């Protein structure tokens, strides 16, 4: 669920320079990210930890972020979890906002989220240099991984694996969702 905040002439460029906490810039307005539950935060933290541990143990480097501000082609977003490659990290580490989508993004559905909006957001990320989007549905115990060429569905009992970005990363859906 999102809540629109009235602002006077706040632009995407303003968001890029100084992204307000818990806000995204969507359809030319600041929108507060709401609807997160303890369960949402638990999965967000868990996925961040698993991706972070893997990038270190595998030697791939880079960094994992929670709620990192980024720019898509026309919006200012804050993906729930994202991964930056060492190259992007070196180039943009000191910027207030990443000027593109991260290569790997996870969006965790809250009970108030609309699936169609999550799919549109996934496409928005892919259109802005993202290579892989994980859509996590805790209540339905499903994960969809969306890339430029395919959408894969995982359910309870399945092993979920990164398709493009974190080569070799695998986790059971049940371990991730608890």
N, C-alpha and C positions, 0 to 999 in steps of 0.2 A: 504494500500500500504506500502511496506517496501523498504528500501534502504540499500544495503549491504555496509559495511565499511571495507576497507582493514586494517587488523591489523597484526602485526608480532607476531605469536605464542600466541595469546590471547586464553585462554582455558576456559572451563566451570568452573574449579576451580577458575580461575582469576575472572570470573563473580560472583561467589559465595562470594568471599572475598570483592570485590569492584565493584558492578554493576554500570556501567556508566548510567547517566541520559538518559531517552528516548531511551534506547537501550535494545534489547533482544539478547540472544546468541542462534542462530538457525542454525542447520546443520554446526556446527563448525565454525561459523562466527558471528561477531557482526552485528546486523541488526538494523537500526534506525526505530523507530515507526513513521510513517508519515501518512498523509491522514486524520487526525482528523479535524473535522469542528467545528464551534461554536455549532451546533446542537448536535454533538457527546459529546462535553464537557458539555453541558446543561443536557443531559440525564445521563451522568456519575455522575455529581454533584447531581442531583436529586435522583438517585438510592442510592448513598452513604448516603445521608441525610435520606432517608426513612428507609433503613436498619439500620443505626446508631440509629435513634430515636426508632425503634422497639426493637432492642437488649437491649436498656436502659429501655424503658417502660415495656417490658415483663419480665425484670429481668434475661434474659439469659446471659447478660454480653458479654465479648469478645470485639472485635474491628473491625471496617470496614476501609478498606484502598482503596486508589486510586493509581494505578500503582505500587503496592508493588512487589518488585522482589521476585521471587520464582524459585525453580528448579523442573522440571518434571523429568522423568526418563532419558532424554537425552538432554534437552534444558534448557535454562535460560529464563524465561518469566516474563512479567509484565501485569497481568490481568487488565482490565479497572477498575473493582471494585471487591473487595474480602472481605470475612468475616473470621476472625479467632475466634475460640472458646476460652473461658477463659483458658483452659488447654494448647492450642498451644501458646497463648499469653504469659502465664507465662513461658513456656519453651523456647520460641524463641524471645521474645521481643527485646533483645539486639543484635541479630544477624544481619548482613548486608543483608542477604537473607534467606528467608524461605527455608529449605532443602527439601520441598515437595510442592505439590499443596495445596492451601487453601481448606477447605471443601466446600466453596460456592464461585463461581466465576461468574462474568458477563462479557461478551465480547459484545461490542456495535459495530455493523457493520458500517464502514465508506463507503461512496459512492464507494471507490476504492477497498474495500475488496471483495474477491471471496468466495462465500458461501461454496464451498468444502473445502477451507482452514480453515474456521471457524469451520466446523464440525470436521475436523482432529484435530484442536487445542482443541476442547471440549473433544474428545476421549483421547488426550494426558493428559489433566488434570485429567480425570476420571481414567486413568491408573496409576496416581501418587497420590492417596489418596484423590482426590476431590470426593465429594458425589453428587454434584448438580452444573450444569452449565446453566446459562441463556444466550441464544443467542438473542440479541436484534436487530431487524431490523427496524430502525426508518422510513425509506422511505416506506417500505411495511406495516408498522404499525402492526408488528407481533413480538411475543416473543416465542421462543422455549425453553422449559426446558428439559434438558437432564440429566438423571441419569443412573446408571448402568443397570436398568431394563426397562426403558421406555423413550419415547420422547413425550412430550405434546406440543400442539400448541395452542396459544392464539392469538386472533385478536381483533380489535376495538370492544368495548362493553363488553369484557370478564373481569373477575376478575382473576388476576394472583396470585398464591400463592406458597410459598416455599413448596417443596415436602418432603425434608428430614432435612435440617439444621436449618433454622429459623422457628421452629414450630409455626404455627398460623399466620405467616406474610401473609397479603393479600393487594393487591392494584389493582385498575382498570388499565387496559392497557392505557386507555385514560388519566388518571391522571398522570401516569408515563411519557408517551410520549408527553403530553401537547397538 
